[in-house]
Amino acid sequence: MAWLVSKYLITAAVVVIVSETAKRSDRLGGLIAALPLVTVLALIWLQVEHQPQEKIANHAWYTFWYVVPTLPMFLAFPVLLPRLGFWFTLLACVVITVACFGLFALFVRRFGIELLP
């Protein structure tokens, strides 16, 4: 149980560090947020919990493919924010991301990469 609590605390600390840094510096907060800290932590947790190397490698592989369709959201958000306000922009970005993910999954399927079950 202590291990699980430690995992939650360390992972939550990453989110707090990003948000607190972003309050002080847009660029530094963005840089820290762009680092694959959550993925690195997940890979560490998988290794420490003695998961097979294939499982760890697959996690990294699929993370790459799942990140790609999220990128348009980061371009749309600053454009939409002054026009729609925060909450509608956030909702629009979720819709954009889901649409991009669906289209991207169909596209990469042609190359033998299955992102949807």
SVG drawing of the C-alpha trace seen along z (x, -y; Angstrom):
<svg xmlns="http://www.w3.org/2000/svg" viewBox="-18 -37 31 47">
<polyline fill="none" stroke="black" stroke-width="0.4" points="0.0,0.0 2.8,-2.4 4.2,-1.8 0.9,-2.8 0.7,-5.9 4.3,-6.8 3.5,-6.4 0.5,-8.8 2.4,-11.4 5.4,-11.5 3.2,-11.6 1.0,-14.3 4.1,-16.3 5.0,-16.4 1.6,-18.0 2.0,-20.5 5.5,-21.4 4.4,-22.1 1.4,-24.3 3.4,-26.2 6.3,-26.8 3.8,-27.9 2.5,-30.6 5.9,-32.1 7.2,-31.4 5.1,-30.5 8.1,-29.2 9.6,-27.2 6.2,-25.8 5.6,-24.8 9.0,-23.2 8.5,-21.1 5.0,-20.1 6.4,-19.1 8.9,-16.8 7.6,-13.2 7.7,-13.1 4.5,-11.1 5.7,-8.6 9.1,-8.3 7.5,-7.8 5.2,-5.2 8.1,-3.4 10.0,-3.5 6.9,-2.2 6.5,0.7 10.2,1.6 10.2,1.4 7.1,3.6 8.9,6.2 6.8,6.0 8.2,7.8 10.4,5.7 7.9,6.3 5.2,4.6 7.5,1.6 8.6,1.3 5.0,1.5 4.0,-1.3 6.7,-3.6 5.7,-2.6 2.0,-3.3 2.7,-6.5 4.5,-7.8 1.6,-7.1 -1.0,-8.4 0.9,-11.7 0.9,-12.6 -2.8,-13.2 -2.9,-15.4 -0.5,-18.0 -3.1,-20.0 -4.8,-20.8 -1.8,-22.8 -2.0,-24.9 -5.8,-25.3 -6.0,-26.3 -4.2,-29.6 -6.2,-30.6 -9.6,-29.6 -9.1,-30.9 -9.6,-34.6 -12.6,-33.8 -14.4,-31.2 -13.2,-31.6 -11.5,-28.9 -14.2,-26.3 -15.5,-26.3 -12.0,-26.3 -11.2,-23.3 -14.3,-21.5 -13.4,-22.3 -9.9,-21.0 -11.2,-17.8 -13.4,-17.4 -10.5,-18.3 -8.3,-15.8 -10.9,-13.0 -11.4,-13.7 -7.7,-13.8 -7.2,-10.6 -9.9,-8.8 -8.6,-10.0 -5.0,-9.3 -5.9,-5.8 -7.5,-5.1 -4.5,-6.5 -1.9,-4.5 -3.9,-1.3 -2.9,-1.3 0.7,-0.7 -0.2,2.1 -0.4,0.0 -3.5,0.7 -4.3,-2.0 -8.0,-1.2 -9.0,2.2"/>
</svg>
